[in-house]
Amino acid sequence: MFYWILIVISCALSFKSFASTHKVDVIAIDYPPFITQTETRHGITYELLERKLSNLKLIKLRPRFLPPARAQTELTKSDWCLSFYPPAPSEFIERIPLSEDKVLLGFVSKQQQVAWQDFKYFKHKRLAMLRATITEGIQGQLKQAGAVIVPVETVEQGINLLLKRRVDFAFTDNMSFLEKQKTNKEYAQLAFAKTPLLEVQVGVYFNRQCNYAGLLAPHLRKLEVKN
């Protein structure tokens, strides 16, 4: 009898352990209004991710805010699960769309809307961009073209340098910039370039090597690209 009681207790404990909630970090940098530390819901993109994973009761998401260079370093490891910050391309990483919205990434300046053909346009120009430890991508190409990269920790910091004329261009996106223009008079003197660096879809990066990939994958892949 005592033997059977031990088996029942053991099974109960095993079930409790299996059914317990697992905390999954979502790597992010502070980038309002998409993802931010200053709001209880952590921004538009984070809300979309939570909403899409709302039926996954065994997972509890928690944002892990890092400076850009630190986020990039963390993403070189194999144990992370989700990230709003872009990792280096890999066969194990998927980009999951969370919305149909397209966002333009580019530069703002104190000039009229500039149009450029290639990165040679930025030769000897000072560009405020998010700090990076790996610069083989766009930042590397801009440096090769003769641009001077001024590393910043946030997009807002870069725009403040632009307003003070310490840089010639500052990196941002069209959506958050236009929102800022509505409430910040200083932004009225700035213009988003006619030529963007990139057009991206609002989404999250999923690492299939993470410990909870088996739980996350079915829910992430069935996401509908709707708001």
C-alpha distance (Angstrom), angle and dihedral (degrees) to the residues before:
residue distance angle dihedral
M1 . . .
F2 3.79 . .
Y3 3.81 88.6 .
W4 3.83 91.8 56.7
I5 3.80 91.7 47.7
L6 3.80 89.2 55.6
I7 3.81 90.6 50.6
V8 3.83 91.9 50.7
I9 3.82 91.9 48.7
S10 3.79 91.0 46.9
C11 3.82 91.8 50.8
A12 3.80 91.4 47.5
L13 3.79 91.8 51.8
S14 3.79 91.5 46.8
F15 3.81 91.4 51.3
K16 3.79 91.4 48.2
S17 3.80 90.2 50.9
F18 3.81 92.1 48.0
A19 3.79 93.2 46.6
S20 3.80 95.3 46.4
T21 3.79 119.3 114.5
H22 3.79 116.9 -99.9
K23 3.81 118.7 -146.2
V24 3.78 113.7 -134.8
D25 3.79 120.9 -168.3
V26 3.78 119.5 -137.6
I27 3.80 109.2 -153.3
A28 3.79 112.1 -136.5
I29 3.77 145.0 155.0
D30 3.79 121.8 -138.6
Y31 3.81 102.9 -91.7
P32 3.81 111.5 152.4
P33 2.97 134.7 -128.2
F34 3.83 90.8 19.0
I35 3.80 98.4 46.4
T36 3.80 124.3 -1.2
Q37 3.79 143.3 160.7
T38 3.80 93.6 -144.6
E39 3.82 97.2 70.5
T40 3.80 126.0 67.2
R41 3.83 91.0 -132.8
H42 3.83 90.6 46.7
G43 3.79 96.4 -128.8
I44 3.81 142.6 -63.2
T45 3.80 99.3 -59.6
Y46 3.80 94.9 45.1
E47 3.81 90.3 51.9
L48 3.81 90.0 52.1
L49 3.81 91.0 52.2
E50 3.81 93.0 47.9
R51 3.78 91.0 48.2
K52 3.79 93.0 50.8
L53 3.83 92.4 48.9
S54 3.81 95.0 41.9
N55 3.83 92.6 113.3
L56 3.80 92.5 55.0
K57 3.79 98.7 91.2
L58 3.82 96.2 172.4
I59 3.82 92.2 64.4
K60 3.80 127.5 68.5
L61 3.79 114.5 -170.1
R62 3.78 122.2 -144.8
P63 3.80 125.2 -179.3
R64 3.78 116.9 -123.2
F65 3.78 107.7 -158.9
L66 3.80 115.8 -157.9
P67 3.80 137.2 166.8
P68 3.83 110.6 -95.6
A69 3.82 96.9 -105.2
R70 3.82 92.1 46.7
A71 3.81 90.9 48.9
Q72 3.79 89.7 52.2
T73 3.81 90.5 51.3
E74 3.82 92.8 49.1
L75 3.79 90.4 52.2
T76 3.80 91.3 60.0
K77 3.82 87.4 69.7
S78 3.81 121.5 84.5
D79 3.82 101.5 -133.6
W80 3.81 102.3 71.9
C81 3.82 118.8 105.1
L82 3.80 111.4 -168.1
S83 3.78 133.9 16.5
F84 3.78 138.1 174.3
Y85 3.81 89.2 -165.1
P86 3.83 112.3 81.5
P87 3.82 115.8 -107.8
A88 3.79 125.6 -155.4
P89 3.83 111.7 -79.2
S90 3.80 113.9 -85.6
E91 3.80 138.3 163.9
F92 3.83 87.8 -122.3
I93 3.81 96.2 56.9
E94 3.81 127.0 83.2
R95 3.77 127.8 -171.8
I96 3.79 109.0 -138.3
P97 3.84 116.0 -158.7
L98 3.79 114.8 -134.2
S99 3.78 99.1 -179.2
E100 3.79 141.5 13.7
D101 3.80 89.5 -122.0
K102 3.80 115.8 117.6
V103 3.80 119.9 -148.9
L104 3.80 125.7 -158.5
L105 3.79 116.4 -140.6
G106 3.78 115.7 -158.4
F107 3.77 148.7 107.1
V108 3.78 134.6 -58.9
S109 3.77 123.7 -155.8
K110 3.79 142.1 172.7
Q111 3.79 89.2 -107.7
Q112 3.77 125.9 85.1
Q113 3.80 115.1 -82.2
V114 3.78 101.6 -55.2
A115 3.79 122.7 -145.6
W116 3.79 118.2 -158.4
Q117 3.80 132.8 -176.9
D118 3.81 101.1 -157.2
F119 3.79 141.4 -6.8
K120 3.83 91.8 -87.4
Y121 3.81 84.9 81.3
F122 3.82 87.6 73.7
K123 3.81 96.4 53.6
H124 3.83 109.4 141.7
K125 3.83 89.6 0.2
R126 3.80 119.6 131.0
L127 3.81 110.7 -126.5
A128 3.82 122.5 -167.9
M129 3.81 106.6 -145.4
L130 3.78 136.1 161.5
R131 3.79 111.5 -82.5
A132 3.81 113.0 -99.0
T133 3.80 134.7 -174.4
I134 3.80 92.8 -162.5
T135 3.80 112.1 52.5
E136 3.79 105.0 169.9
G137 3.82 90.3 111.1
I138 3.78 129.9 62.8
Q139 3.80 94.4 -32.7
G140 3.79 90.5 52.9
Q141 3.81 91.5 49.8
L142 3.80 91.2 49.1
K143 3.81 91.1 50.8
Q144 3.80 90.6 50.4
A145 3.81 87.9 52.8
G146 3.81 89.7 55.6
A147 3.81 101.5 -99.1
V148 3.80 120.4 144.4
I149 3.82 110.8 -130.2
V150 3.82 114.9 -148.1
P151 3.83 106.4 -164.0
V152 3.82 118.4 -138.7
E153 3.81 133.3 177.4
T154 3.83 96.9 -136.5
V155 3.80 137.4 24.1
E156 3.81 90.0 -121.1
Q157 3.80 90.9 55.7
G158 3.79 89.6 54.8
I159 3.79 93.2 50.1
N160 3.81 90.4 49.1
L161 3.81 88.5 55.5
L162 3.80 88.4 51.2
L163 3.79 92.3 50.6
K164 3.82 88.3 52.3
R165 3.83 89.5 48.9
R166 3.80 92.8 -119.5
V167 3.81 90.5 125.9
D168 3.80 133.4 28.8
F169 3.80 97.5 -138.6
A170 3.80 136.4 17.5
F171 3.79 127.7 -155.6
T172 3.81 118.7 -121.9
D173 3.81 141.2 125.3
N174 3.78 128.8 -97.9
M175 3.83 97.4 -118.6
S176 3.80 100.2 52.9
F177 3.82 90.6 38.3
L178 3.80 93.1 54.7
E179 3.81 90.4 47.4
K180 3.82 90.2 52.3
Q181 3.80 91.1 49.3
K182 3.82 89.4 60.9
T183 3.81 93.4 59.8
N184 3.81 105.9 23.1
K185 3.81 116.8 67.7
E186 3.80 92.9 -162.9
Y187 3.80 90.1 62.5
A188 3.80 89.4 62.1
Q189 3.83 89.2 77.2
L190 3.81 91.1 58.1
A191 3.80 130.0 79.9
F192 3.81 132.2 -158.8
A193 3.81 112.2 -125.4
K194 3.80 118.5 -103.3
T195 3.80 88.4 -134.1
P196 3.83 112.7 61.9
L197 3.79 125.0 -154.7
L198 3.80 93.2 -137.4
E199 3.79 142.8 -7.3
V200 3.80 112.0 -141.4
Q201 3.77 137.0 176.4
V202 3.80 119.7 -125.8
G203 3.79 105.9 -100.9
V204 3.80 150.4 121.1
Y205 3.81 132.4 -107.4
F206 3.81 116.3 -121.7
N207 3.81 122.6 -159.1
R208 3.80 110.8 -150.4
Q209 3.82 90.1 -161.2
C210 3.80 94.8 65.4
N211 3.81 121.5 111.6
Y212 3.81 93.5 -111.6
A213 3.80 98.1 42.6
G214 3.80 90.6 114.2
L215 3.79 91.5 57.6
L216 3.79 96.3 41.2
A217 3.81 101.8 42.1
P218 3.85 100.5 71.1
H219 3.80 92.1 48.8
L220 3.80 95.8 43.3
R221 3.78 94.8 47.6
K222 3.78 93.8 51.3
L223 3.79 91.8 55.3
E224 3.77 112.5 132.4
V225 3.77 114.5 -134.8
K226 3.79 93.5 -126.2
N227 3.79 135.8 107.9
